[in-house]
Amino acid sequence: MSEAMTVEVWSDIACPFCYIGKRKFEAGVADSGVAVAVEYRSFILTPDAPADLPGGNFARLAEKFGVSEAEARAMEQRIAETARGVGLEFDYARMQPANTLLAHQLLHYAHALGRQAEMKERLLRAHFTEGRHVGRIGDLAELATEIGLDRADVVRSLKAGEHLDAMQADIAQAQSHGIRGVPFYVIDGKYAVSGAQDPAVFAQALTQAHDERTTNP
């Protein structure tokens, strides 16, 4: 195919199934052989969360779902096992809860420079595997420098809210599409796939979209 097919992905940095789904989607793309251009769109699961969430990850989860901390640990263990099945190592003991509003603005900043894919992967790995904070400007700027972006300019952009409107536009578009959970994939503006589906589901949707485009250019 001469032109890559656009896939818009609504997701959140703090969403474990968004990271798991990312790996499954990547496997589906490889299986389909369809060339894609991925654009990550903003969706914030807890928009009213403070920049720094008090308490450890297990305590926060227990409070959120109204369960004991032991039950929260068991829940996270099940998710970690699922993640391990797609080659990811989640470390919930080190994970730092955080508001992801600034992280999404950083993704828009990286997109403008053609580095969104690298920034998305770096943020997810930092949050779920390395226990790094993804809600503060200084921490985000440090992660940005690790993929080659200019630290001072990242700080400037985040302090100025340079990409706040773009982030909010993504959220508004998600609402207009009726998206209530993530990850959510829109393939070639026509086909929607919700959730961290198996690679075969993504491969089938990509192939179908590709065949339709080829038949009706």
N, C-alpha and C positions, 0 to 999 in steps of 0.2 A: 504494500500500500504506500502511495507516495506521500500522503499527509497523515500525521499522527492524529488519533482520535482523542478529543478532549474528554477527560473524566474529572468531574467536580466532586470533591470529597468534603462533606461537612463532618467535622470531628472536633474533639477537645483534647488538649494535652494531658489532662488528668483522667482520661477515660481509658481504662485498661483494655476494653474490647476494641477501642480504636487502634491501639498498637497491635493487638492480635489480628484484627481485621486487615491492617496494613500488610502484614506478612502473608495472609491468605490471599489478599488481592494481588500482591506481587507474584505469588505462585500462579494464580489464575491467568495473569497477563502472560507469563512465560509459557504456560500450557497452550494459550490461545494463539500465540504468535502475532497478535495484533499490536501495532505500535501505538502507544498512548502518551498523551501529555497531561499530567496530573496537576490540578489546581486545588489547593487546600483552602477550604472555606471555614470561617469561624463559627463555632457553636460552643457556648459556655454553659456547662451543666449546672454550675452554682454561681450565677452572676453576682449575687449579693454577699458572697463570702469575703471576709476581710483579707487583706494582702497576705498576712501571716495568720494561719489558723492555729489556735492554741491547742495544746495537747498532742500526743503522738497519733500516728495514723490509725492504730487499732481503736484508740479511745474515740477518735472523731467518727470512725465508721460505726462503732457501737451506738453512739448518740444519734447519728443520722438515721439508722434503720431501727432503732429501738430494741437492740439486742444486747446481750452481754459481751464483754470484751473477748471472752473465750469463743463465743459464736462468731464474732467478727474475725478473729484469727482463722477460724475454720473456713469462713467464706473466702478470705484472701488466699488461703492455701489452695483451695480448689481453683481459683483463678490463676494462681501461679503455676499450677500443674498444666492448665490449658495453655498458658503462655509457653511453657517449656516444650509443649508439643509442636510449636512452630519455631522453635529455636531461640526463644527469648527467656532471659532470667530476670524475674521480678524480685526485688528485695523490699518487701513491705515493712520490715523492721526498721529500715533506714529511710524510707520514703517520707518526704516532708510535704504535708498538705499545704496548698497555696491557691490563691485566686489566679486564674490564668488570663485575665484581661490583658495584661501587658505582654504576655507570651504571644497572644494572637496578633497584637499589633506588631510585634517583632517579625512574625511570619509574613505579614504584609510588607514590611520593610524589606525583608529578604527576597520576596517575590519581585519587587521592583528592580532588584539587582540580579535577578535570574538565579537566586540561590535558595529558593523556598524549600525544595526537596531536601537539601542537606540540613537546613535549619530545622525542619520538622523532625527528621530522624534524630538529630542531636538533642532536641528538647525532650523527646519521648524517652530516649535512652538515659538522659540525665535524671529525669523524674522517676522512672520505674526501676532502673537498674543501679544507678549510682547514688541515689539518695540526695541529689543536689536540689537546691531551691529554684523554682521556675516562676516565682511571683514578684521578684524584686529587680529593680533596674540594674543594679550592680552585678548581680548573679547572671542575669540574662545577657548583659553586655559581655561578660567573660565567656559565656557559651558561644556567643556570636563570633568572638575573636578566634575561637577554636576552629571555625570553618572559614576563616579568612576575611571576616568583615571588620570594618573599622570601629574600634571600641568607642571612641569619642563621638563619632557620628551616630552610633546606635543610642548612646546615652542622650544625645541631643534630641533625636527623633522621639524616643519614648517619653522624655520629659515634656516635649511640646505636644504630645498626642497627635503626631503627624498623620498617623494611619487609623485614628479612632473612628472617623467617619466610614472608612472602608470596612472596618471590622463590624460596625453596627449595620452596615448595608448587607453584609453576609447574614447576620442574625435575622434581619427583617426578611430577607429572601427565603431563609429557612422557614420562617413562619408562614410566608405566602405559599410555600410548597407543602405546608402541613407536616413539616419534619418535627417530630417530638422526641426523637432519640437518635443517638449516633453510635457508630458511624453510619453515614448515609451517602450512597454513591449515585451520581447522575451521569450516565454514559451517553455521550454525543447529544446531550440535551433532550433525550427521548426515553431512555430506559433507566429505571430506578432499581437499586438493590439496597435493601436495608439490613444492617447488622453485619456481624463478622461471619459471613457465610463461608462455606467450603470453597476451595479454589475452583472446583468444577462449576459452581454456580456463576462465579465471575467469568470464567472462561466461556460459558455458554452465552451469557449476556453480551460479552464483547464480540463474540463471533456473530451473533445475531445482528448486532448493530453494524458490524463491518459488512456483512453480507447485504444488509438493506441499503447501506450507503453505496456499495458497489453496484447493486441492481438499479437503484434510483439516485444517481449522482446529482 
